[in-house]
């Protein structure tokens, strides 16, 4: 479950980046980033031959070997998604026509919670949008 007190403000992270943009493109970028970076109230992760990460109504599944598969977001936009482990971290990467998003998951507090470090990149942004969300493990 999302721990709001330990999580960063996604709106502030977006504002840091869009405040550097041209006045004409700022509001469009802010709106689009806010729409696609809404924090999910719950996180689920299942690791086997495929890695399933749930941040919405339907988990995103990708092979555990890091190979990319096609995935379509509920709004119809398509991406290539890949997931792999690096040591104790799990990395999920979405690549689309306008840029990419990397979610890096790691355990905190001896496994009682998990951090999701997000980095959103696009050639249209002056720098990546970065933020951390923390999820408490269900009892």
Order of alpha helices (4+ residues) and beta strands (2+ residues): alpha-alpha-beta-beta-beta-beta-beta-beta-beta-beta-beta
